[in-house]
Amino acid sequence: MGRKSKCSSEEKLTILNEADEMGVSSVANKYHISESTIRSWQLLYKYQGVEGLAATRSNQRYSREFKYSLVEQFEQSDESVEVFAIKHGLRAKAQLQRWIIQYNESNLKAYTPRKRDSKMSGRKTSFEERLNIIEELIKHDVNYNWAAEKYQVSYQQVYGWYQKYIKSGNDPESLRDRRGKAKPEEKWTELDRLKAENRLLQAKVKSKHTITNRI
């Protein structure tokens, strides 16, 4: 396996397990793989799970608005291009770097997939579902792919809900469906709102505690 140009997700996971025990440099020499490649696999596995280690067979659909939003978020972030890209569901930093260049050249376009390229579509959700999804998303270090798979919704839905929540100043009410044709959702009391704010605050505290323990 040392000289193979491509590895299966199972082989990558084996290499990552060895890297945890022996160190990245030793495993890189053993399998004749660059250290940067192994570190990229570590990030993919951390933020996207085993699926992140699998070979890609089709293109993911990204809207122009999503690309713009991600680039603008990155400009406000202190994370590296690679960490930010993988954390937000991309497979490599090159994709985000390409979008940054296109953004700066005012040439950022949406990818229009063929039918077979499309992945999980969105579904209707209640306000309580959206609140619960965002709560768990925060607890899991804002891992959009994890939340989309866990709750069987689209990546764009999770991303959109979280962005509304952040832009509202962390107001849980921002997660309500306010489209004109949508059925009105049950109103909250002030106590309900405070309880929801506390849930999301506790999720953030738990997430920070988990990250601190890993460092």
C-alpha positions in Angstrom: 0.0 0.0 0.0 3.0 2.3 0.5 3.4 3.1 -3.2 -0.2 3.3 -4.2 -1.2 6.7 -5.6 -4.7 6.4 -4.1 -6.0 4.9 -0.8 -9.4 3.8 0.2 -11.2 5.4 3.1 -10.4 2.3 5.2 -6.7 2.5 4.3 -6.6 6.2 5.2 -8.3 5.5 8.5 -5.6 2.9 9.3 -2.9 5.4 8.5 -4.5 8.1 10.7 -4.7 5.7 13.6 -1.0 4.9 13.2 -0.2 8.6 13.0 -1.9 9.1 16.3 0.3 6.5 17.9 3.6 6.9 16.0 3.5 10.5 14.8 2.8 12.0 11.4 6.4 12.0 10.2 7.0 8.3 10.9 3.9 7.2 9.2 4.5 9.5 6.2 7.9 7.9 5.7 6.5 4.4 6.2 3.8 4.8 3.5 5.7 7.3 1.3 2.9 9.8 1.7 3.6 13.5 2.3 3.0 14.9 5.8 0.7 17.6 4.4 -1.5 14.9 2.8 -1.9 13.0 6.2 -2.7 16.3 8.0 -5.4 17.0 5.4 -6.9 13.6 6.0 -6.8 14.3 9.7 -8.9 17.5 9.2 -11.3 15.7 6.8 -11.9 13.0 9.3 -12.2 15.4 12.2 -14.9 17.6 10.5 -16.5 15.3 8.0 -16.0 11.8 9.4 -15.2 8.7 7.3 -17.2 10.1 4.4 -14.7 12.9 4.2 -12.0 10.3 3.5 -13.9 8.7 0.6 -13.0 9.5 -3.0 -15.3 12.0 -4.5 -17.4 10.7 -7.4 -19.6 13.7 -8.2 -19.5 17.5 -7.9 -21.4 19.1 -4.9 -23.8 21.8 -5.9 -22.9 25.3 -4.5 -24.9 28.4 -5.2 -23.3 31.7 -6.1 -24.7 33.2 -2.8 -23.1 30.3 -0.8 -19.7 30.9 -2.4 -19.8 34.6 -1.8 -20.9 34.1 1.8 -18.1 31.6 2.5 -15.4 33.8 1.0 -16.7 36.8 3.1 -16.8 34.7 6.2 -13.2 33.5 5.5 -12.0 37.1 5.3 -13.3 37.6 8.8 -11.8 34.4 10.1 -8.4 33.8 11.7 -8.3 30.1 10.5 -6.1 28.9 7.8 -7.6 28.4 4.3 -7.4 24.6 4.7 -9.0 24.4 8.1 -11.8 26.8 7.2 -12.5 25.1 3.9 -12.7 21.6 5.3 -14.6 22.7 8.4 -17.3 24.2 6.1 -17.7 21.1 4.0 -15.3 21.4 1.2 -12.8 18.6 0.4 -9.7 20.7 -0.1 -8.4 24.2 0.3 -7.9 24.6 -3.5 -11.7 24.9 -4.0 -11.9 27.8 -1.6 -8.8 29.4 -3.0 -10.3 29.3 -6.4 -13.5 31.0 -5.2 -11.4 33.7 -3.5 -9.7 34.5 -6.8 -13.0 34.5 -8.7 -14.5 36.7 -5.9 -11.7 39.2 -6.2 -12.1 39.2 -10.0 -15.9 39.5 -9.8 -16.3 36.3 -11.7 -17.8 33.9 -9.1 -20.5 31.7 -10.7 -22.7 28.9 -9.4 -22.1 25.4 -10.4 -25.1 23.9 -12.2 -25.1 20.1 -11.6 -26.6 17.4 -13.7 -29.4 15.5 -12.1 -27.1 12.6 -11.1 -24.7 15.1 -9.3 -27.4 16.3 -6.9 -27.1 15.1 -3.3 -29.7 15.1 -0.5 -32.4 17.6 -1.0 -34.0 19.8 1.7 -37.1 18.9 3.6 -39.7 20.8 5.6 -38.9 21.3 9.2 -40.6 22.7 12.3 -39.2 25.6 14.3 -38.4 23.2 17.2 -36.5 20.9 14.8 -34.5 23.8 13.5 -33.7 24.9 17.0 -32.6 21.4 18.0 -30.5 21.1 14.8 -28.7 24.4 15.5 -28.2 23.4 19.2 -26.5 20.2 18.2 -24.6 21.9 15.4 -23.0 24.2 17.9 -22.1 21.4 20.2 -20.4 19.6 17.3 -18.1 22.5 16.4 -20.4 23.8 13.7 -19.9 20.7 11.5 -22.5 21.3 8.8 -22.0 17.9 7.1 -22.5 16.1 10.4 -25.7 17.9 11.1 -27.1 17.5 7.5 -26.5 13.7 7.7 -27.7 13.3 11.3 -31.0 15.1 10.7 -31.6 14.2 7.0 -31.7 17.8 5.7 -29.6 19.5 3.1 -26.2 21.1 3.8 -27.5 24.4 2.5 -30.5 24.3 4.9 -28.2 23.9 7.9 -25.8 26.5 6.7 -28.6 29.0 6.0 -30.3 28.5 9.4 -27.0 29.0 11.3 -26.1 32.1 9.3 -29.5 33.6 10.1 -28.9 32.8 13.7 -25.5 34.4 13.8 -26.5 37.5 11.8 -29.5 38.1 14.1 -27.2 38.4 17.1 -27.9 34.9 18.3 -31.6 35.3 18.5 -33.5 31.9 18.4 -36.5 33.6 16.8 -34.4 34.0 13.6 -34.9 30.2 13.0 -38.7 30.7 12.4 -40.0 30.1 8.9 -41.3 33.6 8.0 -42.1 32.9 4.3 -45.5 34.3 3.3 -47.1 31.0 2.4 -45.8 29.1 5.4 -48.2 28.1 8.1 -47.8 30.5 11.1 -45.8 28.9 13.8 -46.8 28.9 17.4 -45.9 32.1 19.3 -43.4 32.1 22.1 -43.6 33.6 25.6 -40.7 35.6 26.9 -39.9 32.6 29.1 -39.8 30.3 26.1 -37.4 32.7 24.4 -35.1 32.8 27.4 -35.1 29.0 27.7 -34.1 28.7 24.0 -31.4 31.3 24.3 -30.0 29.4 27.3 -30.1 26.1 25.4 -28.0 27.5 22.6 -25.6 29.3 25.0 -25.1 26.0 26.9 -24.3 24.3 23.6 -21.7 26.9 22.8 -20.1 26.5 26.3 -20.1 22.8 25.9 -18.4 23.1 22.5 -15.7 25.4 23.8 -15.1 23.0 26.7 -14.7 20.0 24.3 -12.3 21.9 22.2 -10.2 23.0 25.2 -10.0 19.3 26.3 -8.7 18.3 22.9 -5.8 20.9 23.0 
